[in-house]
């Protein structure tokens, strides 16, 4: 059974909710920046696979993208790294079939 919060407990929850909203608002620019940088990384890879750029251009673009990610600060870098980790393909089991 749950009780409705009243008095000081209710005020604490309201304060906590206001703080969460403020943090989310402050976090929005970092999320937007991370999303743009992720799109840039993906665009570099797509251009490489589509043959629109050679390896030298791909390497230069990726270096510039990662330099921008690091320059954006640790919070943005962590968001980018987390997003990349979350989108890794699932591991395939190794069967070693046909090996002596």
C-alpha atoms as a printed R data frame, in Angstrom:
    type eleno elety resid chain resno      x       y       z
1   ATOM     1    CA   UNK     A     1  0.000   0.000   0.000
2   ATOM     2    CA   UNK     A     2  1.327   3.431  -0.897
3   ATOM     3    CA   UNK     A     3  0.699   6.709   0.884
4   ATOM     4    CA   UNK     A     4  0.416  10.047  -0.849
5   ATOM     5    CA   UNK     A     5  3.212  12.410   0.049
6   ATOM     6    CA   UNK     A     6  2.195  15.456   2.023
7   ATOM     7    CA   UNK     A     7  3.903  18.341   3.766
8   ATOM     8    CA   UNK     A     8  7.728  18.284   3.800
9   ATOM     9    CA   UNK     A     9  7.930  15.002   1.842
10  ATOM    10    CA   UNK     A    10  5.829  16.433  -0.979
11  ATOM    11    CA   UNK     A    11  7.967  19.613  -1.023
12  ATOM    12    CA   UNK     A    12 11.108  17.489  -1.289
13  ATOM    13    CA   UNK     A    13  9.700  15.567  -4.252
14  ATOM    14    CA   UNK     A    14  8.685  18.805  -5.969
15  ATOM    15    CA   UNK     A    15 12.170  20.230  -5.415
16  ATOM    16    CA   UNK     A    16 13.709  17.022  -6.760
17  ATOM    17    CA   UNK     A    17 11.479  17.210  -9.832
18  ATOM    18    CA   UNK     A    18 12.440  20.838 -10.416
19  ATOM    19    CA   UNK     A    19 16.126  19.971 -10.102
20  ATOM    20    CA   UNK     A    20 15.723  17.084 -12.559
21  ATOM    21    CA   UNK     A    21 13.995  19.383 -15.052
22  ATOM    22    CA   UNK     A    22 16.758  21.976 -14.671
23  ATOM    23    CA   UNK     A    23 19.458  19.338 -15.230
24  ATOM    24    CA   UNK     A    24 17.665  18.001 -18.304
25  ATOM    25    CA   UNK     A    25 17.429  21.529 -19.700
26  ATOM    26    CA   UNK     A    26 21.144  22.113 -19.087
27  ATOM    27    CA   UNK     A    27 21.935  18.703 -20.609
28  ATOM    28    CA   UNK     A    28 19.993  19.348 -23.835
29  ATOM    29    CA   UNK     A    29 22.788  21.278 -25.615
30  ATOM    30    CA   UNK     A    30 25.264  18.480 -24.821
31  ATOM    31    CA   UNK     A    31 22.859  15.888 -26.187
32  ATOM    32    CA   UNK     A    32 22.358  17.935 -29.356
33  ATOM    33    CA   UNK     A    33 26.107  18.382 -29.799
34  ATOM    34    CA   UNK     A    34 26.728  14.663 -29.255
35  ATOM    35    CA   UNK     A    35 24.007  13.776 -31.778
36  ATOM    36    CA   UNK     A    36 25.552  16.068 -34.399
37  ATOM    37    CA   UNK     A    37 29.009  14.619 -33.816
38  ATOM    38    CA   UNK     A    38 27.672  11.058 -34.062
39  ATOM    39    CA   UNK     A    39 26.025  11.966 -37.378
40  ATOM    40    CA   UNK     A    40 29.361  13.363 -38.557
41  ATOM    41    CA   UNK     A    41 31.139  10.098 -37.683
42  ATOM    42    CA   UNK     A    42 28.448   8.078 -39.459
43  ATOM    43    CA   UNK     A    43 28.656  10.371 -42.498
44  ATOM    44    CA   UNK     A    44 32.401   9.801 -42.691
45  ATOM    45    CA   UNK     A    45 31.954   6.030 -42.599
46  ATOM    46    CA   UNK     A    46 29.136   6.151 -45.174
47  ATOM    47    CA   UNK     A    47 31.254   8.288 -47.511
48  ATOM    48    CA   UNK     A    48 34.123   5.801 -47.196
49  ATOM    49    CA   UNK     A    49 31.916   2.768 -47.877
50  ATOM    50    CA   UNK     A    50 30.185   4.519 -50.795
51  ATOM    51    CA   UNK     A    51 33.564   5.321 -52.367
52  ATOM    52    CA   UNK     A    52 33.015   9.105 -52.261
53  ATOM    53    CA   UNK     A    53 36.276   9.600 -50.329
54  ATOM    54    CA   UNK     A    54 39.552   7.719 -50.228
55  ATOM    55    CA   UNK     A    55 41.256   6.357 -47.123
56  ATOM    56    CA   UNK     A    56 43.404   9.456 -46.665
57  ATOM    57    CA   UNK     A    57 40.347  11.731 -46.665
58  ATOM    58    CA   UNK     A    58 38.461   9.313 -44.387
59  ATOM    59    CA   UNK     A    59 41.319   9.304 -41.877
60  ATOM    60    CA   UNK     A    60 41.555  13.111 -41.900
61  ATOM    61    CA   UNK     A    61 37.793  13.482 -41.426
62  ATOM    62    CA   UNK     A    62 37.688  10.973 -38.580
63  ATOM    63    CA   UNK     A    63 40.637  12.670 -36.840
64  ATOM    64    CA   UNK     A    64 38.900  16.047 -37.162
65  ATOM    65    CA   UNK     A    65 35.637  14.560 -35.851
66  ATOM    66    CA   UNK     A    66 37.322  12.982 -32.819
67  ATOM    67    CA   UNK     A    67 39.246  16.189 -32.134
68  ATOM    68    CA   UNK     A    68 35.905  18.047 -32.130
69  ATOM    69    CA   UNK     A    69 34.377  15.427 -29.822
70  ATOM    70    CA   UNK     A    70 37.208  15.792 -27.321
71  ATOM    71    CA   UNK     A    71 37.132  19.589 -27.579
72  ATOM    72    CA   UNK     A    72 33.394  19.542 -26.755
73  ATOM    73    CA   UNK     A    73 34.215  18.291 -23.270
74  ATOM    74    CA   UNK     A    74 34.084  15.087 -21.267
75  ATOM    75    CA   UNK     A    75 30.284  14.975 -20.977
76  ATOM    76    CA   UNK     A    76 29.812  15.134 -24.753
77  ATOM    77    CA   UNK     A    77 32.625  12.633 -25.321
78  ATOM    78    CA   UNK     A    78 31.019  10.225 -22.844
79  ATOM    79    CA   UNK     A    79 27.661  10.530 -24.634
80  ATOM    80    CA   UNK     A    80 29.296   9.787 -27.993
81  ATOM    81    CA   UNK     A    81 31.223   6.814 -26.631
82  ATOM    82    CA   UNK     A    82 28.121   5.457 -24.876
83  ATOM    83    CA   UNK     A    83 26.074   5.761 -28.065
84  ATOM    84    CA   UNK     A    84 28.762   3.990 -30.084
85  ATOM    85    CA   UNK     A    85 29.024   1.189 -27.514
86  ATOM    86    CA   UNK     A    86 25.243   0.820 -27.386
87  ATOM    87    CA   UNK     A    87 25.106   0.392 -31.181
88  ATOM    88    CA   UNK     A    88 27.789  -2.273 -31.526
89  ATOM    89    CA   UNK     A    89 26.634  -5.416 -33.308
90  ATOM    90    CA   UNK     A    90 26.002  -8.382 -31.076
91  ATOM    91    CA   UNK     A    91 28.949 -10.762 -30.868
92  ATOM    92    CA   UNK     A    92 28.885 -13.821 -33.064
93  ATOM    93    CA   UNK     A    93 29.906 -17.110 -31.509
94  ATOM    94    CA   UNK     A    94 33.125 -18.570 -32.880
95  ATOM    95    CA   UNK     A    95 32.683 -22.191 -33.896
96  ATOM    96    CA   UNK     A    96 36.177 -22.900 -35.228
97  ATOM    97    CA   UNK     A    97 34.554 -25.274 -37.722
98  ATOM    98    CA   UNK     A    98 36.995 -26.786 -40.188
99  ATOM    99    CA   UNK     A    99 40.087 -26.115 -38.111
100 ATOM   100    CA   UNK     A   100 42.522 -28.895 -37.398
